[in-house]
Amino acid sequence: VRALPAQISGVEASERRFKLSVTAEFVLLDVSVKDAAGEHISNLSKDNFRIYEDGKLQTLTHFASDDVPVTVGLVIDTSGSMGPKYRDVITAALSFIQASNRNDEVFIVNFGDRVSSGLPGGVPFTSDFRQLRTALSWGVPAGRTALYDAILFSLHHLEKGKCEKKSLMLVSDGGDNSSTHGSEEVTRMLRESRATIYTIGIFDADDPDRNPALLRRLAQVSGGESFFPEHLTEVIGICRQIASDIRTRYTIGYVPVRSGEQGSLRKIKVIASTPSGHKLVVHTRTRYVLPPKRPLVDQDGEPSR
């Protein structure tokens, strides 16, 4: 999670010029909360959450639980080994779109040997179901698997979206065997991003390239979840479950205390409980890097004095 500049408002008196300075930063987390049976809990209040950073209790300063549009990318493996599974995956991806907020900004990324956008040029995002269905149908399974390259491409594209919440759903049947980028670069960018990644691994038992640990790590670092269905018929239900999870995630935030080494990795723990005190299952990020402190600036972009 990137520590973001806090927005501080002021009152403008007639036409008088005034200086408005950024004096704080805050950390925003997207948080999924479920009960022991795996059902989403969507009726909690700010008082039901506690946040710890490096073991110290933080003051929760931001809380939201609305079903708001998100920027979301469907990252689909189109390597050659996906051929027999591809139609089922597309059907499941369409069910995800149908179960999502109708105002989401959606984009499609296909990856085999190379990474490509599924939407036509000049259309970075769309909420049009027919356009998304066409984009998904263009994929032709071939080649190897540039999974790391696809994640980096998708994270960069997410930053162009207008929605505050950002997610990726990755579907693959193997590990990476073709990328020009590596694991460390992907992990570093994930920790700097607000994106939540959900991964679905549809591996064959005898696939030498299967790498469930990679998909688990991508989901864990970003605060998402990983799924490994035994049968392709389960993927539709999983996609609908992911769409529900995205729509019911809480957004909570706090102002971090700047002490010690800047740019260091900080640990986060979020605890959610029912009003009666029963602990719930939480999925969110567990680490982030607090960047070096930026100089204070006024409304004209000049250093504050």
Beta strands, then each sheet from edge to edge (+ up, - down):
strand 1: 4-5
strand 2: 25-34
strand 3: 49-53
strand 4: 56-57
strand 5: 60-64
strand 6: 71-77
strand 7: 105-111
strand 8: 115-117
strand 9: 166-172
strand 10: 196-201
strand 11: 226-227
strand 12: 250-254
strand 13: 265-272
strand 14: 281-283
strand 15: 287-289
sheet 1: 1+ 2- 12+ 5-
sheet 2: 1+ 2- 14+
sheet 3: 4+ 3- 13+ 15-
sheet 4: 8+ 7- 6- 9- 10- 11-
end
